[in-house]
Amino acid sequence: MKVFTIILSVIALALIIFNCTQINFNAPFEGQSMIALITIIASLCVIVMMAILRTSKRIEDQVKGRK
């Protein structure tokens, strides 16, 4: 599970970097720039969710270790 979350986080980071190159900073809310911004936000959400999942698994392992 740890490898899976790391791979997804790296893919999301790569998408963020790629989409930053697609933004037209003169008109960021038009055409392809808007799609790139939406994809950047979605990728940031994936990174946050993977961090939450890793933290919850770590907590779950600690709770199981006490019993």
N, CA, C, O and CB atoms as a CASP TS submission, in Angstrom:
PFRMAT TS
TARGET T0000
AUTHOR 0000-0000-0000
METHOD Language model
MODEL 1
PARENT N/A
ATOM      1  N   MET     1       0.820  -1.190   0.000  1.00  0.00           N
ATOM      2  CA  MET     1       0.000   0.000   0.000  1.00  0.00           C
ATOM      3  C   MET     1       0.867   1.258   0.000  1.00  0.00           C
ATOM      4  O   MET     1       0.517   2.257  -0.629  1.00  0.00           O
ATOM      5  CB  MET     1      -0.934  -0.004   1.202  1.00  0.00           C
ATOM      6  N   LYS     2       1.990   1.209   0.701  1.00  0.00           N
ATOM      7  CA  LYS     2       2.866   2.374   0.773  1.00  0.00           C
ATOM      8  C   LYS     2       3.434   2.704  -0.604  1.00  0.00           C
ATOM      9  O   LYS     2       3.506   3.872  -0.987  1.00  0.00           O
ATOM     10  CB  LYS     2       4.004   2.131   1.775  1.00  0.00           C
ATOM     11  N   VAL     3       3.835   1.679  -1.343  1.00  0.00           N
ATOM     12  CA  VAL     3       4.389   1.886  -2.681  1.00  0.00           C
ATOM     13  C   VAL     3       3.324   2.468  -3.602  1.00  0.00           C
ATOM     14  O   VAL     3       3.616   3.357  -4.401  1.00  0.00           O
ATOM     15  CB  VAL     3       4.938   0.560  -3.259  1.00  0.00           C
ATOM     16  N   PHE     4       2.104   1.979  -3.497  1.00  0.00           N
ATOM     17  CA  PHE     4       0.993   2.463  -4.314  1.00  0.00           C
ATOM     18  C   PHE     4       0.743   3.946  -4.080  1.00  0.00           C
ATOM     19  O   PHE     4       0.569   4.700  -5.037  1.00  0.00           O
ATOM     20  CB  PHE     4      -0.275   1.665  -4.015  1.00  0.00           C
ATOM     21  N   THR     5       0.723   4.374  -2.826  1.00  0.00           N
ATOM     22  CA  THR     5       0.473   5.786  -2.531  1.00  0.00           C
ATOM     23  C   THR     5       1.626   6.667  -3.003  1.00  0.00           C
ATOM     24  O   THR     5       1.407   7.792  -3.452  1.00  0.00           O
ATOM     25  CB  THR     5       0.248   5.983  -1.032  1.00  0.00           C
ATOM     26  N   ILE     6       2.837   6.166  -2.902  1.00  0.00           N
ATOM     27  CA  ILE     6       3.990   6.930  -3.369  1.00  0.00           C
ATOM     28  C   ILE     6       3.957   7.076  -4.886  1.00  0.00           C
ATOM     29  O   ILE     6       4.237   8.153  -5.413  1.00  0.00           O
ATOM     30  CB  ILE     6       5.300   6.255  -2.927  1.00  0.00           C
ATOM     31  N   ILE     7       3.616   6.000  -5.588  1.00  0.00           N
ATOM     32  CA  ILE     7       3.538   6.054  -7.052  1.00  0.00           C
ATOM     33  C   ILE     7       2.465   7.040  -7.493  1.00  0.00           C
ATOM     34  O   ILE     7       2.700   7.842  -8.397  1.00  0.00           O
ATOM     35  CB  ILE     7       3.248   4.656  -7.635  1.00  0.00           C
ATOM     36  N   LEU     8       1.293   6.992  -6.869  1.00  0.00           N
ATOM     37  CA  LEU     8       0.228   7.930  -7.224  1.00  0.00           C
ATOM     38  C   LEU     8       0.630   9.370  -6.929  1.00  0.00           C
ATOM     39  O   LEU     8       0.303  10.272  -7.700  1.00  0.00           O
ATOM     40  CB  LEU     8      -1.053   7.584  -6.472  1.00  0.00           C
ATOM     41  N   SER     9       1.328   9.594  -5.834  1.00  0.00           N
ATOM     42  CA  SER     9       1.782  10.945  -5.508  1.00  0.00           C
ATOM     43  C   SER     9       2.796  11.458  -6.525  1.00  0.00           C
ATOM     44  O   SER     9       2.770  12.635  -6.886  1.00  0.00           O
ATOM     45  CB  SER     9       2.390  10.974  -4.109  1.00  0.00           C
ATOM     46  N   VAL    10       3.677  10.596  -6.982  1.00  0.00           N
ATOM     47  CA  VAL    10       4.672  10.995  -7.975  1.00  0.00           C
ATOM     48  C   VAL    10       3.996  11.297  -9.312  1.00  0.00           C
ATOM     49  O   VAL    10       4.362  12.261  -9.984  1.00  0.00           O
ATOM     50  CB  VAL    10       5.739   9.891  -8.149  1.00  0.00           C
ATOM     51  N   ILE    11       3.019  10.486  -9.701  1.00  0.00           N
ATOM     52  CA  ILE    11       2.281  10.744 -10.939  1.00  0.00           C
ATOM     53  C   ILE    11       1.538  12.078 -10.841  1.00  0.00           C
ATOM     54  O   ILE    11       1.531  12.859 -11.792  1.00  0.00           O
ATOM     55  CB  ILE    11       1.287   9.592 -11.233  1.00  0.00           C
ATOM     56  N   ALA    12       0.918  12.333  -9.696  1.00  0.00           N
ATOM     57  CA  ALA    12       0.206  13.603  -9.514  1.00  0.00           C
ATOM     58  C   ALA    12       1.174  14.782  -9.582  1.00  0.00           C
ATOM     59  O   ALA    12       0.852  15.815 -10.169  1.00  0.00           O
ATOM     60  CB  ALA    12      -0.546  13.612  -8.167  1.00  0.00           C
ATOM     61  N   LEU    13       2.343  14.635  -8.992  1.00  0.00           N
ATOM     62  CA  LEU    13       3.346  15.694  -9.044  1.00  0.00           C
ATOM     63  C   LEU    13       3.815  15.938 -10.476  1.00  0.00           C
ATOM     64  O   LEU    13       4.021  17.084 -10.876  1.00  0.00           O
ATOM     65  CB  LEU    13       4.538  15.340  -8.152  1.00  0.00           C
ATOM     66  N   ALA    14       3.984  14.870 -11.245  1.00  0.00           N
ATOM     67  CA  ALA    14       4.368  15.010 -12.647  1.00  0.00           C
ATOM     68  C   ALA    14       3.282  15.733 -13.440  1.00  0.00           C
ATOM     69  O   ALA    14       3.586  16.555 -14.304  1.00  0.00           O
ATOM     70  CB  ALA    14       4.649  13.635 -13.265  1.00  0.00           C
ATOM     71  N   LEU    15       2.017  15.429 -13.148  1.00  0.00           N
ATOM     72  CA  LEU    15       0.914  16.121 -13.814  1.00  0.00           C
ATOM     73  C   LEU    15       0.896  17.604 -13.469  1.00  0.00           C
ATOM     74  O   LEU    15       0.607  18.440 -14.325  1.00  0.00           O
ATOM     75  CB  LEU    15      -0.417  15.483 -13.432  1.00  0.00           C
ATOM     76  N   ILE    16       1.201  17.929 -12.229  1.00  0.00           N
ATOM     77  CA  ILE    16       1.250  19.333 -11.823  1.00  0.00           C
ATOM     78  C   ILE    16       2.337  20.064 -12.599  1.00  0.00           C
ATOM     79  O   ILE    16       2.108  21.160 -13.111  1.00  0.00           O
ATOM     80  CB  ILE    16       1.497  19.457 -10.304  1.00  0.00           C
ATOM     81  N   ILE    17       3.507  19.467 -12.687  1.00  0.00           N
ATOM     82  CA  ILE    17       4.621  20.102 -13.398  1.00  0.00           C
ATOM     83  C   ILE    17       4.287  20.272 -14.878  1.00  0.00           C
ATOM     84  O   ILE    17       4.533  21.329 -15.460  1.00  0.00           O
ATOM     85  CB  ILE    17       5.912  19.273 -13.236  1.00  0.00           C
ATOM     86  N   PHE    18       3.725  19.223 -15.483  1.00  0.00           N
ATOM     87  CA  PHE    18       3.371  19.313 -16.900  1.00  0.00           C
ATOM     88  C   PHE    18       2.325  20.399 -17.137  1.00  0.00           C
ATOM     89  O   PHE    18       2.456  21.187 -18.073  1.00  0.00           O
ATOM     90  CB  PHE    18       2.852  17.964 -17.407  1.00  0.00           C
ATOM     91  N   ASN    19       1.301  20.447 -16.309  1.00  0.00           N
ATOM     92  CA  ASN    19       0.223  21.408 -16.521  1.00  0.00           C
ATOM     93  C   ASN    19       0.639  22.841 -16.211  1.00  0.00           C
ATOM     94  O   ASN    19       0.037  23.783 -16.726  1.00  0.00           O
ATOM     95  CB  ASN    19      -0.964  21.036 -15.676  1.00  0.00           C
ATOM     96  N   CYS    20       1.644  23.015 -15.389  1.00  0.00           N
ATOM     97  CA  CYS    20       2.167  24.375 -15.163  1.00  0.00           C
ATOM     98  C   CYS    20       2.767  24.943 -16.448  1.00  0.00           C
ATOM     99  O   CYS    20       2.763  26.155 -16.662  1.00  0.00           O
ATOM    100  CB  CYS    20       3.232  24.371 -14.036  1.00  0.00           C
ATOM    101  N   THR    21       3.281  24.060 -17.294  1.00  0.00           N
ATOM    102  CA  THR    21       3.834  24.527 -18.563  1.00  0.00           C
ATOM    103  C   THR    21       2.737  24.840 -19.574  1.00  0.00           C
ATOM    104  O   THR    21       2.998  25.513 -20.571  1.00  0.00           O
ATOM    105  CB  THR    21       4.785  23.486 -19.137  1.00  0.00           C
ATOM    106  N   GLN    22       1.523  24.368 -19.338  1.00  0.00           N
ATOM    107  CA  GLN    22       0.422  24.562 -20.279  1.00  0.00           C
ATOM    108  C   GLN    22      -0.376  25.843 -20.013  1.00  0.00           C
ATOM    109  O   GLN    22      -1.228  26.220 -20.817  1.00  0.00           O
ATOM    110  CB  GLN    22      -0.504  23.372 -20.225  1.00  0.00           C
ATOM    111  N   ILE    23      -0.105  26.504 -18.900  1.00  0.00           N
ATOM    112  CA  ILE    23      -0.880  27.687 -18.526  1.00  0.00           C
ATOM    113  C   ILE    23      -0.382  28.903 -19.305  1.00  0.00           C
ATOM    114  O   ILE    23       0.819  29.165 -19.375  1.00  0.00           O
ATOM    115  CB  ILE    23      -0.788  27.946 -17.000  1.00  0.00           C
ATOM    116  N   ASN    24      -1.319  29.631 -19.883  1.00  0.00           N
ATOM    117  CA  ASN    24      -1.022  30.912 -20.523  1.00  0.00           C
ATOM    118  C   ASN    24      -1.238  31.978 -19.451  1.00  0.00           C
ATOM    119  O   ASN    24      -2.378  32.276 -19.093  1.00  0.00           O
ATOM    120  CB  ASN    24      -1.934  31.167 -21.811  1.00  0.00           C
ATOM    121  N   PHE    25      -0.162  32.545 -18.944  1.00  0.00           N
ATOM    122  CA  PHE    25      -0.271  33.471 -17.825  1.00  0.00           C
ATOM    123  C   PHE    25      -0.874  34.817 -18.209  1.00  0.00           C
ATOM    124  O   PHE    25      -1.230  35.605 -17.334  1.00  0.00           O
ATOM    125  CB  PHE    25       1.079  33.688 -17.221  1.00  0.00           C
ATOM    126  N   ASN    26      -0.991  35.086 -19.491  1.00  0.00           N
ATOM    127  CA  ASN    26      -1.675  36.303 -19.938  1.00  0.00           C
ATOM    128  C   ASN    26      -3.189  36.157 -19.846  1.00  0.00           C
ATOM    129  O   ASN    26      -3.894  37.145 -19.641  1.00  0.00           O
ATOM    130  CB  ASN    26      -1.272  36.643 -21.374  1.00  0.00           C
ATOM    131  N   ALA    27      -3.695  34.933 -19.994  1.00  0.00           N
ATOM    132  CA  ALA    27      -5.134  34.659 -19.895  1.00  0.00           C
ATOM    133  C   ALA    27      -5.319  33.298 -19.214  1.00  0.00           C
ATOM    134  O   ALA    27      -5.636  32.314 -19.882  1.00  0.00           O
ATOM    135  CB  ALA    27      -5.822  34.679 -21.318  1.00  0.00           C
ATOM    136  N   PRO    28      -5.124  33.235 -17.891  1.00  0.00           N
ATOM    137  CA  PRO    28      -5.132  31.930 -17.212  1.00  0.00           C
ATOM    138  C   PRO    28      -6.510  31.270 -17.094  1.00  0.00           C
ATOM    139  O   PRO    28      -6.591  30.082 -16.783  1.00  0.00           O
ATOM    140  CB  PRO    28      -4.562  32.091 -15.846  1.00  0.00           C
ATOM    141  N   PHE    29      -7.576  32.006 -17.332  1.00  0.00           N
ATOM    142  CA  PHE    29      -8.905  31.428 -17.166  1.00  0.00           C
ATOM    143  C   PHE    29      -9.622  31.232 -18.490  1.00  0.00           C
ATOM    144  O   PHE    29     -10.852  31.259 -18.541  1.00  0.00           O
ATOM    145  CB  PHE    29      -9.737  32.301 -16.267  1.00  0.00           C
ATOM    146  N   GLU    30      -8.863  31.034 -19.563  1.00  0.00           N
ATOM    147  CA  GLU    30      -9.456  30.834 -20.878  1.00  0.00           C
ATOM    148  C   GLU    30      -8.862  29.599 -21.545  1.00  0.00           C
ATOM    149  O   GLU    30      -7.657  29.362 -21.464  1.00  0.00           O
ATOM    150  CB  GLU    30      -9.244  32.074 -21.759  1.00  0.00           C
ATOM    151  N   GLY    31      -9.702  28.821 -22.198  1.00  0.00           N
ATOM    152  CA  GLY    31      -9.270  27.698 -23.028  1.00  0.00           C
ATOM    153  C   GLY    31      -8.468  26.641 -22.294  1.00  0.00           C
ATOM    154  O   GLY    31      -8.864  26.160 -21.233  1.00  0.00           O
ATOM    155  N   GLN    32      -7.321  26.287 -22.886  1.00  0.00           N
ATOM    156  CA  GLN    32      -6.472  25.231 -22.346  1.00  0.00           C
ATOM    157  C   GLN    32      -5.918  25.572 -20.971  1.00  0.00           C
ATOM    158  O   GLN    32      -5.647  24.674 -20.174  1.00  0.00           O
ATOM    159  CB  GLN    32      -5.336  24.952 -23.292  1.00  0.00           C
ATOM    160  N   SER    33      -5.749  26.844 -20.686  1.00  0.00           N
ATOM    161  CA  SER    33      -5.229  27.247 -19.374  1.00  0.00           C
ATOM    162  C   SER    33      -6.197  26.848 -18.263  1.00  0.00           C
ATOM    163  O   SER    33      -5.774  26.432 -17.185  1.00  0.00           O
ATOM    164  CB  SER    33      -4.978  28.769 -19.337  1.00  0.00           C
ATOM    165  N   MET    34      -7.485  26.974 -18.528  1.00  0.00           N
ATOM    166  CA  MET    34      -8.481  26.603 -17.517  1.00  0.00           C
ATOM    167  C   MET    34      -8.433  25.101 -17.244  1.00  0.00           C
ATOM    168  O   MET    34      -8.530  24.672 -16.094  1.00  0.00           O
ATOM    169  CB  MET    34      -9.898  27.017 -17.973  1.00  0.00           C
ATOM    170  N   ILE    35      -8.285  24.316 -18.289  1.00  0.00           N
ATOM    171  CA  ILE    35      -8.174  22.860 -18.121  1.00  0.00           C
ATOM    172  C   ILE    35      -6.922  22.522 -17.321  1.00  0.00           C
ATOM    173  O   ILE    35      -6.959  21.651 -16.452  1.00  0.00           O
ATOM    174  CB  ILE    35      -8.142  22.145 -19.498  1.00  0.00           C
ATOM    175  N   ALA    36      -5.825  23.196 -17.603  1.00  0.00           N
ATOM    176  CA  ALA    36      -4.586  22.961 -16.877  1.00  0.00           C
ATOM    177  C   ALA    36      -4.738  23.319 -15.398  1.00  0.00           C
ATOM    178  O   ALA    36      -4.240  22.597 -14.534  1.00  0.00           O
ATOM    179  CB  ALA    36      -3.446  23.767 -17.502  1.00  0.00           C
ATOM    180  N   LEU    37      -5.417  24.419 -15.104  1.00  0.00           N
ATOM    181  CA  LEU    37      -5.639  24.808 -13.702  1.00  0.00           C
ATOM    182  C   LEU    37      -6.503  23.783 -12.969  1.00  0.00           C
ATOM    183  O   LEU    37      -6.230  23.450 -11.816  1.00  0.00           O
ATOM    184  CB  LEU    37      -6.301  26.193 -13.631  1.00  0.00           C
ATOM    185  N   ILE    38      -7.538  23.287 -13.631  1.00  0.00           N
ATOM    186  CA  ILE    38      -8.405  22.271 -13.017  1.00  0.00           C
ATOM    187  C   ILE    38      -7.610  21.000 -12.741  1.00  0.00           C
ATOM    188  O   ILE    38      -7.772  20.383 -11.688  1.00  0.00           O
ATOM    189  CB  ILE    38      -9.618  21.957 -13.929  1.00  0.00           C
ATOM    190  N   THR    39      -6.759  20.607 -13.674  1.00  0.00           N
ATOM    191  CA  THR    39      -5.950  19.410 -13.484  1.00  0.00           C
ATOM    192  C   THR    39      -4.933  19.589 -12.361  1.00  0.00           C
ATOM    193  O   THR    39      -4.658  18.645 -11.619  1.00  0.00           O
ATOM    194  CB  THR    39      -5.236  19.050 -14.778  1.00  0.00           C
ATOM    195  N   ILE    40      -4.379  20.780 -12.231  1.00  0.00           N
ATOM    196  CA  ILE    40      -3.442  21.058 -11.139  1.00  0.00           C
ATOM    197  C   ILE    40      -4.155  20.932  -9.792  1.00  0.00           C
ATOM    198  O   ILE    40      -3.614  20.342  -8.857  1.00  0.00           O
ATOM    199  CB  ILE    40      -2.823  22.471 -11.294  1.00  0.00           C
ATOM    200  N   ILE    41      -5.356  21.479  -9.692  1.00  0.00           N
ATOM    201  CA  ILE    41      -6.124  21.395  -8.445  1.00  0.00           C
ATOM    202  C   ILE    41      -6.465  19.947  -8.130  1.00  0.00           C
ATOM    203  O   ILE    41      -6.368  19.523  -6.979  1.00  0.00           O
ATOM    204  CB  ILE    41      -7.413  22.236  -8.539  1.00  0.00           C
ATOM    205  N   ALA    42      -6.865  19.184  -9.146  1.00  0.00           N
ATOM    206  CA  ALA    42      -7.192  17.768  -8.934  1.00  0.00           C
ATOM    207  C   ALA    42      -5.962  16.986  -8.483  1.00  0.00           C
ATOM    208  O   ALA    42      -6.065  16.121  -7.613  1.00  0.00           O
ATOM    209  CB  ALA    42      -7.765  17.149 -10.222  1.00  0.00           C
ATOM    210  N   SER    43      -4.821  17.277  -9.055  1.00  0.00           N
ATOM    211  CA  SER    43      -3.592  16.592  -8.664  1.00  0.00           C
ATOM    212  C   SER    43      -3.187  16.934  -7.236  1.00  0.00           C
ATOM    213  O   SER    43      -2.701  16.076  -6.500  1.00  0.00           O
ATOM    214  CB  SER    43      -2.464  16.949  -9.622  1.00  0.00           C
ATOM    215  N   LEU    44      -3.389  18.187  -6.847  1.00  0.00           N
ATOM    216  CA  LEU    44      -3.114  18.565  -5.457  1.00  0.00           C
ATOM    217  C   LEU    44      -4.032  17.818  -4.494  1.00  0.00           C
ATOM    218  O   LEU    44      -3.607  17.426  -3.407  1.00  0.00           O
ATOM    219  CB  LEU    44      -3.279  20.082  -5.272  1.00  0.00           C
ATOM    220  N   CYS    45      -5.288  17.620  -4.889  1.00  0.00           N
ATOM    221  CA  CYS    45      -6.226  16.852  -4.067  1.00  0.00           C
ATOM    222  C   CYS    45      -5.760  15.408  -3.909  1.00  0.00           C
ATOM    223  O   CYS    45      -5.870  14.834  -2.826  1.00  0.00           O
ATOM    224  CB  CYS    45      -7.632  16.887  -4.684  1.00  0.00           C
ATOM    225  N   VAL    46      -5.242  14.820  -4.983  1.00  0.00           N
ATOM    226  CA  VAL    46      -4.738  13.448  -4.920  1.00  0.00           C
ATOM    227  C   VAL    46      -3.564  13.356  -3.958  1.00  0.00           C
ATOM    228  O   VAL    46      -3.476  12.408  -3.177  1.00  0.00           O
ATOM    229  CB  VAL    46      -4.321  12.957  -6.315  1.00  0.00           C
ATOM    230  N   ILE    47      -2.668  14.326  -4.004  1.00  0.00           N
ATOM    231  CA  ILE    47      -1.514  14.307  -3.101  1.00  0.00           C
ATOM    232  C   ILE    47      -1.969  14.399  -1.648  1.00  0.00           C
ATOM    233  O   ILE    47      -1.443  13.690  -0.790  1.00  0.00           O
ATOM    234  CB  ILE    47      -0.548  15.463  -3.430  1.00  0.00           C
ATOM    235  N   VAL    48      -2.934  15.260  -1.367  1.00  0.00           N
ATOM    236  CA  VAL    48      -3.447  15.401  -0.001  1.00  0.00           C
ATOM    237  C   VAL    48      -4.132  14.104   0.449  1.00  0.00           C
ATOM    238  O   VAL    48      -3.933  13.654   1.577  1.00  0.00           O
ATOM    239  CB  VAL    48      -4.439  16.593   0.086  1.00  0.00           C
ATOM    240  N   MET    49      -4.932  13.509  -0.432  1.00  0.00           N
ATOM    241  CA  MET    49      -5.622  12.266  -0.063  1.00  0.00           C
ATOM    242  C   MET    49      -4.641  11.123   0.192  1.00  0.00           C
ATOM    243  O   MET    49      -4.858  10.311   1.091  1.00  0.00           O
ATOM    244  CB  MET    49      -6.606  11.864  -1.162  1.00  0.00           C
ATOM    245  N   MET    50      -3.567  11.055  -0.589  1.00  0.00           N
ATOM    246  CA  MET    50      -2.565  10.004  -0.374  1.00  0.00           C
ATOM    247  C   MET    50      -1.827  10.232   0.952  1.00  0.00           C
ATOM    248  O   MET    50      -1.488   9.271   1.642  1.00  0.00           O
ATOM    249  CB  MET    50      -1.554   9.965  -1.556  1.00  0.00           C
ATOM    250  N   ALA    51      -1.583  11.467   1.304  1.00  0.00           N
ATOM    251  CA  ALA    51      -0.943  11.756   2.592  1.00  0.00           C
ATOM    252  C   ALA    51      -1.860  11.368   3.743  1.00  0.00           C
ATOM    253  O   ALA    51      -1.402  10.828   4.750  1.00  0.00           O
ATOM    254  CB  ALA    51      -0.569  13.249   2.691  1.00  0.00           C
ATOM    255  N   ILE    52      -3.151  11.640   3.598  1.00  0.00           N
ATOM    256  CA  ILE    52      -4.125  11.245   4.629  1.00  0.00           C
ATOM    257  C   ILE    52      -4.189   9.727   4.741  1.00  0.00           C
ATOM    258  O   ILE    52      -4.243   9.188   5.847  1.00  0.00           O
ATOM    259  CB  ILE    52      -5.529  11.818   4.308  1.00  0.00           C
ATOM    260  N   LEU    53      -4.184   9.031   3.601  1.00  0.00           N
ATOM    261  CA  LEU    53      -4.242   7.570   3.614  1.00  0.00           C
ATOM    262  C   LEU    53      -3.012   6.982   4.297  1.00  0.00           C
ATOM    263  O   LEU    53      -3.131   6.067   5.111  1.00  0.00           O
ATOM    264  CB  LEU    53      -4.363   7.027   2.185  1.00  0.00           C
ATOM    265  N   ARG    54      -1.819   7.510   3.964  1.00  0.00           N
ATOM    266  CA  ARG    54      -0.596   7.015   4.606  1.00  0.00           C
ATOM    267  C   ARG    54      -0.628   7.248   6.112  1.00  0.00           C
ATOM    268  O   ARG    54      -0.216   6.381   6.882  1.00  0.00           O
ATOM    269  CB  ARG    54       0.636   7.693   4.000  1.00  0.00           C
ATOM    270  N   THR    55      -1.113   8.408   6.534  1.00  0.00           N
ATOM    271  CA  THR    55      -1.195   8.715   7.964  1.00  0.00           C
ATOM    272  C   THR    55      -2.185   7.802   8.666  1.00  0.00           C
ATOM    273  O   THR    55      -1.911   7.325   9.767  1.00  0.00           O
ATOM    274  CB  THR    55      -1.592  10.175   8.177  1.00  0.00           C
ATOM    275  N   SER    56      -3.327   7.554   8.048  1.00  0.00           N
ATOM    276  CA  SER    56      -4.331   6.686   8.675  1.00  0.00           C
ATOM    277  C   SER    56      -3.834   5.249   8.777  1.00  0.00           C
ATOM    278  O   SER    56      -4.119   4.562   9.758  1.00  0.00           O
ATOM    279  CB  SER    56      -5.644   6.730   7.885  1.00  0.00           C
ATOM    280  N   LYS    57      -3.098   4.794   7.778  1.00  0.00           N
ATOM    281  CA  LYS    57      -2.534   3.436   7.846  1.00  0.00           C
ATOM    282  C   LYS    57      -1.487   3.335   8.950  1.00  0.00           C
ATOM    283  O   LYS    57      -1.404   2.323   9.646  1.00  0.00           O
ATOM    284  CB  LYS    57      -1.910   3.041   6.494  1.00  0.00           C
ATOM    285  N   ARG    58      -0.689   4.391   9.105  1.00  0.00           N
ATOM    286  CA  ARG    58       0.317   4.397  10.170  1.00  0.00           C
ATOM    287  C   ARG    58      -0.360   4.352  11.543  1.00  0.00           C
ATOM    288  O   ARG    58       0.087   3.632  12.436  1.00  0.00           O
ATOM    289  CB  ARG    58       1.223   5.650  10.056  1.00  0.00           C
ATOM    290  N   ILE    59      -1.433   5.120  11.705  1.00  0.00           N
ATOM    291  CA  ILE    59      -2.181   5.113  12.973  1.00  0.00           C
ATOM    292  C   ILE    59      -2.806   3.747  13.208  1.00  0.00           C
ATOM    293  O   ILE    59      -2.777   3.233  14.325  1.00  0.00           O
ATOM    294  CB  ILE    59      -3.277   6.208  12.973  1.00  0.00           C
ATOM    295  N   GLU    60      -3.367   3.161  12.166  1.00  0.00           N
ATOM    296  CA  GLU    60      -3.979   1.827  12.275  1.00  0.00           C
ATOM    297  C   GLU    60      -2.956   0.792  12.710  1.00  0.00           C
ATOM    298  O   GLU    60      -3.260  -0.059  13.546  1.00  0.00           O
ATOM    299  CB  GLU    60      -4.607   1.409  10.937  1.00  0.00           C
ATOM    300  N   ASP    61      -1.740   0.849  12.154  1.00  0.00           N
ATOM    301  CA  ASP    61      -0.702  -0.083  12.547  1.00  0.00           C
ATOM    302  C   ASP    61      -0.285   0.090  14.002  1.00  0.00           C
ATOM    303  O   ASP    61       0.000  -0.894  14.685  1.00  0.00           O
ATOM    304  CB  ASP    61       0.493   0.079  11.652  1.00  0.00           C
ATOM    305  N   GLN    62      -0.245   1.336  14.486  1.00  0.00           N
ATOM    306  CA  GLN    62       0.111   1.585  15.870  1.00  0.00           C
ATOM    307  C   GLN    62      -0.969   1.071  16.820  1.00  0.00           C
ATOM    308  O   GLN    62      -0.659   0.530  17.882  1.00  0.00           O
ATOM    309  CB  GLN    62       0.346   3.073  16.093  1.00  0.00           C
ATOM    310  N   VAL    63      -2.234   1.239  16.440  1.00  0.00           N
ATOM    311  CA  VAL    63      -3.342   0.761  17.289  1.00  0.00           C
ATOM    312  C   VAL    63      -3.339  -0.765  17.329  1.00  0.00           C
ATOM    313  O   VAL    63      -3.555  -1.346  18.393  1.00  0.00           O
ATOM    314  CB  VAL    63      -4.717   1.286  16.762  1.00  0.00           C
ATOM    315  N   LYS    64      -3.102  -1.418  16.212  1.00  0.00           N
ATOM    316  CA  LYS    64      -3.042  -2.878  16.185  1.00  0.00           C
ATOM    317  C   LYS    64      -1.877  -3.404  16.999  1.00  0.00           C
ATOM    318  O   LYS    64      -1.964  -4.486  17.580  1.00  0.00           O
ATOM    319  CB  LYS    64      -2.938  -3.375  14.757  1.00  0.00           C
ATOM    320  N   GLY    65      -0.780  -2.646  17.048  1.00  0.00           N
ATOM    321  CA  GLY    65       0.395  -3.064  17.798  1.00  0.00           C
ATOM    322  C   GLY    65       0.173  -3.034  19.300  1.00  0.00           C
ATOM    323  O   GLY    65       0.846  -3.764  20.028  1.00  0.00           O
ATOM    324  N   ARG    66      -0.736  -2.227  19.780  1.00  0.00           N
ATOM    325  CA  ARG    66      -1.003  -2.107  21.223  1.00  0.00           C
ATOM    326  C   ARG    66      -1.858  -3.263  21.734  1.00  0.00           C
ATOM    327  O   ARG    66      -1.780  -3.622  22.909  1.00  0.00           O
ATOM    328  CB  ARG    66      -1.700  -0.774  21.528  1.00  0.00           C
ATOM    329  N   LYS    67      -2.664  -3.841  20.867  1.00  0.00           N
ATOM    330  CA  LYS    67      -3.591  -4.900  21.315  1.00  0.00           C
ATOM    331  C   LYS    67      -2.927  -6.237  21.385  1.00  0.00           C
ATOM    332  O   LYS    67      -3.566  -7.226  21.743  1.00  0.00           O
ATOM    333  CB  LYS    67      -4.783  -4.990  20.399  1.00  0.00           C
TER
END
